[in-house]
Amino acid sequence: MRSRVYVLFLAFFVVTQALAHEEAGESNQAGPGKAVEAFDEHDGFKLSAKAIAAFDIKFAELKGPAPWRVPKSAIVFQKQTSGVYRKDGRWIQITPITIVEREKDFFLIRSEKLKTGTEIATSGTSFLRMTDADLNAGEADHH
């Protein structure tokens, strides 16, 4: 409970800081010294080591052939689809998945974009989803 309050407070702080920068005419959401160091609408985003540690973002490598057994915490549900956040180098990106089977605390998944050895986020996915949505909303506003 205490960690959730901290995460909510930190998320509120990050959002209010971003809004303050936007109002001051600073529209760049990513860059050196920021939680999001880089953003590309095709490659995803890069987080600073401090942001990864602060939001307790953990990654695990997919092992063996598909379907892969992953913790429920790795799955992100968006509208009618589901996905996982995969890491390619330092880039983090949402990847659509198919849920093959649901267990109590785990899901069996597959995706054409995942392979053995791919790293996926297993914790901190709420922060990743919020960051992803914020960054992509900014891109939609600028097109």
C-alpha positions in Angstrom: 0.0 0.0 0.0 2.8 2.4 1.0 4.6 1.8 -2.3 1.5 2.4 -4.3 1.0 5.8 -2.6 4.6 6.6 -3.4 4.2 5.6 -7.0 1.0 7.6 -7.4 2.7 10.6 -5.7 5.7 10.3 -8.0 3.5 9.9 -11.1 1.6 13.0 -10.1 4.9 14.9 -9.6 6.2 13.8 -13.0 3.0 14.8 -14.7 2.8 18.2 -13.0 6.4 18.9 -13.9 5.7 18.0 -17.5 2.8 20.3 -17.6 4.8 23.1 -16.0 7.5 22.7 -18.7 4.8 22.6 -21.4 3.2 25.8 -20.1 6.7 27.4 -20.1 7.0 26.6 -23.8 9.3 23.6 -23.3 7.5 20.9 -25.3 10.3 18.4 -25.6 9.3 15.5 -23.3 12.6 13.6 -23.7 16.2 14.4 -23.3 19.3 14.1 -21.2 18.6 14.4 -17.5 15.0 13.5 -17.9 13.2 10.3 -16.9 12.6 9.7 -20.6 15.9 10.1 -22.4 14.7 9.5 -25.9 11.5 8.9 -27.8 10.8 7.7 -31.4 7.3 6.8 -32.5 8.6 3.6 -34.2 11.3 2.5 -31.8 9.6 3.4 -28.5 11.3 5.2 -25.7 14.5 5.0 -23.5 14.3 5.6 -19.8 17.0 6.8 -17.5 18.5 4.3 -15.0 17.1 6.5 -12.2 13.5 6.2 -13.6 13.9 2.4 -14.0 15.1 2.1 -10.4 12.5 4.6 -9.0 9.6 2.8 -10.6 11.0 -0.7 -9.9 10.9 -1.7 -13.6 12.2 -5.2 -14.0 12.7 -7.2 -17.1 12.9 -11.0 -17.7 14.2 -12.9 -20.7 11.8 -15.2 -22.6 13.2 -18.7 -22.5 12.4 -21.7 -24.7 10.0 -21.8 -27.6 6.6 -20.1 -27.7 4.2 -20.1 -26.0 6.0 -18.4 -23.1 4.8 -18.5 -19.5 4.9 -14.9 -18.1 3.7 -13.4 -14.9 0.3 -11.7 -15.0 2.0 -8.4 -14.0 3.7 -8.4 -17.5 0.5 -8.2 -19.4 -0.9 -4.8 -20.4 -4.5 -4.5 -21.5 -5.5 -1.7 -23.9 -9.0 -1.5 -25.3 -9.6 -4.8 -27.1 -5.9 -5.8 -27.3 -3.2 -7.0 -24.9 0.5 -6.6 -25.0 3.8 -6.7 -23.2 6.6 -4.1 -23.0 9.7 -5.5 -24.7 13.2 -4.1 -24.4 15.5 -4.0 -27.5 18.8 -2.6 -26.3 17.6 0.4 -24.3 14.5 1.0 -26.3 11.2 0.0 -24.7 8.1 -0.6 -26.8 4.6 -2.1 -26.4 4.3 -5.4 -28.4 0.9 -7.0 -29.2 0.5 -10.5 -27.9 -2.0 -13.4 -28.1 -3.0 -15.0 -24.8 -3.0 -18.7 -25.3 -3.9 -19.7 -21.8 -4.6 -18.0 -18.5 -3.5 -19.4 -15.2 -3.9 -17.9 -11.7 -0.8 -15.8 -11.6 0.7 -16.5 -15.1 -0.3 -16.3 -18.8 0.9 -18.3 -21.7 1.5 -15.9 -24.6 2.8 -15.8 -28.1 3.6 -13.0 -30.6 5.3 -12.9 -34.0 7.3 -10.0 -32.7 8.8 -11.9 -29.7 11.4 -14.6 -29.7 13.5 -16.6 -27.3 15.9 -14.2 -25.6 13.6 -11.1 -25.8 13.4 -9.2 -22.6 9.9 -8.1 -21.4 8.9 -6.0 -18.5 7.5 -8.0 -15.5 7.0 -5.1 -13.1 6.6 -1.4 -13.4 4.2 -1.9 -16.4 1.7 0.7 -15.1 4.4 3.4 -15.3 5.5 2.2 -18.7 1.9 2.3 -20.0 1.4 5.8 -18.6 4.7 7.0 -20.1 3.9 5.4 -23.5 0.4 7.0 -23.6 1.8 10.4 -22.6 4.6 10.3 -25.2 2.3 9.1 -28.0 -0.4 11.6 -27.1 2.2 14.4 -27.5 3.1 13.0 -30.9 -0.6 13.0 -32.0 -0.9 16.6 -30.9 2.0 17.6 -33.0 0.9 16.0 -36.3 
